[in-house]
Structure formats: C-alpha cells, structure tokens
Amino acid sequence: MIDIIDYCLEDTIAKTEEFFEHIPKQDYKLYFHVYGKNGVMGDRELVMKTLSHELGIVTEVVAKTQELADAICHFAAGTRLHHMDYPGSLNKSCGNMAFMASPMEFFNKAYEFNVHHLLEVEDPYFLFPITMHEIR
C-alpha cells in the first residue's frame, strides 16, 4: 500500500466525491497529510521515492458546516479502512491500519488566513527594519 499510497488516496477522494455528489464541491475540501512521504513539503519534496515501512496519514476536512465536515471525514476514513481494493492487496478490508486516537476522528474549527487591512507606506522596508550587529 505504501508504494501506491497516492493511488489509494486518490481512490478515497473519488469514492468520497461520488458518495457526496449532491454536495457542491466548493462546499468542502478534503486533504490528506501523509507523514513519512511528502508530509511537510508536499509536491516540492526533493525525495520522491518513499522507503518507509509505515506512514502516518491525517485526514483533514474543511466544510461549510461542522456537520458536513464530520460526515465527509467519517466517510473518507471508513473508505480507507474498509473499502480499499488496490493492486497487490491481500486484505480487501484493509485491516492493516492503526489509529492514533479513539474515536478515530476529532473535530475542531478551521480558520482561513486573510489580510483585511492594507497599509500604504512610502518605503516598503519601513515595516520590516533590519538591524545588523558585527561581532568580533
């Protein structure tokens, strides 16, 4: 599964989108953070071949409502756990997963960063002064 984790996660996204086809896609975002493979730098990672013997996958859902986020997160996690049929799989129920918490999902509010105040200045470096010290 580690060798084809991208395929497995894309399949999870496709199954989730199909199940929630009645919900506009702009109403939610589904993310996977894969620790042990591109967990920090994503597609900008310099090492592209995963040599790990295990991965940590965090599923993140941001949606218009908490209830929608809960439902999508639960479905995506359940799909990964019980409905993964990938090439080379010996266990079609994907019983080779462990969870860091019980219940396996926990929820919190999400915030989006926005710049609401623009400040015009004559010198753009004025707001970010640089102080240099020479130590001998």
C-alpha positions, 0 to 999 in steps of 0.5 A: 500500500505504501508504494501506491499510497497516492493511488489509494488516496486518490481512490478515497477522494473519488469514492468520497466525491461520488458518495457526496455528489449532491454536495457542491464541491466548493462546499468542502475540501478534503486533504490528506497529510501523509507523514513519512512521504511528502508530509511537510513539503508536499509536491516540492519534496526533493525525495520522491521515492518513499522507503518507509515501512509505515506512514502516518496519514491525517485526514483533514476536512474543511466544510461549510458546516461542522456537520458536513465536515464530520460526515465527509471525514467519517466517510473518507476514513471508513473508505480507507479502512474498509473499502480499499481494493488496490493492486497487490492487496491481500486484505480487501478490508484493509485491516492493516491500519492503526489509529492514533486516537479513539474515536478515530476522528476529532473535530475542531474549527478551521480558520482561513488566513486573510489580510483585511487591512492594507497599509500604504507606506512610502518605503516598503522596508519601513515595516520590516527594519533590519538591524545588523550587529558585527561581532568580533 
